Amino acid sequence: MSDPQNKLEPLDPGRVNSMDPAELQYWCKELHCTEAELKDAVSKVGEHVTVVRQQLASRR
């Protein structure tokens, strides 16, 4: 039996929905960052995955 939470994908794969705990967890794993780092990036550049990814990369 598979665990449905392991197969979670965001409703909009181009947008980080930081208000949904399950999606937040998904994006943290996908982008290799902490929740705080992700929320900080989203607050600075918005929710588009490409710019969030760039923001996170620029901090490393």
C-alpha positions as CSV (number, residue, x, y, z in Angstrom):
1,M,0.0,0.0,0.0
2,S,1.5,3.4,-1.0
3,D,1.5,6.4,1.2
4,P,-0.5,9.3,-0.6
5,Q,1.6,12.0,1.1
6,N,4.8,10.7,-0.6
7,K,3.1,11.4,-4.0
8,L,2.0,14.9,-3.2
9,E,2.5,17.3,-6.0
10,P,1.5,20.9,-5.9
11,L,-1.8,22.0,-7.5
12,D,0.2,24.6,-9.5
13,P,3.7,23.3,-10.2
14,G,4.9,26.7,-11.2
15,R,3.9,28.4,-7.9
16,V,5.1,27.9,-4.3
17,N,2.0,28.0,-2.1
18,S,3.6,28.7,1.3
19,M,0.1,28.8,2.9
20,D,-0.4,25.1,2.5
21,P,1.7,23.0,4.9
22,A,1.8,20.0,2.6
23,E,3.0,22.0,-0.3
24,L,5.4,23.9,1.8
25,Q,7.0,20.6,2.9
26,Y,7.0,19.5,-0.8
27,W,8.8,22.6,-2.0
28,C,11.4,22.5,0.9
29,K,12.3,19.0,-0.2
30,E,12.3,19.9,-3.9
31,L,14.4,23.0,-3.5
32,H,16.6,21.6,-0.7
33,C,16.0,24.4,1.8
34,T,14.4,24.9,5.2
35,E,10.9,26.3,5.7
36,A,12.3,29.6,6.9
37,E,14.6,29.9,3.9
38,L,11.7,29.2,1.5
39,K,9.3,31.6,3.2
40,D,12.0,34.3,3.2
41,A,12.6,33.8,-0.5
42,V,8.9,33.9,-1.3
43,S,8.5,37.1,0.7
44,K,11.3,38.7,-1.3
45,V,10.6,37.5,-4.9
46,G,7.1,36.2,-5.0
47,E,5.7,32.7,-5.5
48,H,7.0,31.8,-9.0
49,V,9.2,28.7,-8.7
50,T,11.9,29.8,-11.1
51,V,12.6,33.1,-9.2
52,V,12.3,31.4,-5.8
53,R,14.9,28.8,-7.0
54,Q,17.2,31.6,-8.2
55,Q,16.8,33.5,-4.9
56,L,17.7,30.4,-2.9
57,A,20.7,29.7,-5.2
58,S,22.0,33.3,-4.8
59,R,22.2,32.9,-1.0
60,R,24.4,29.8,-1.2
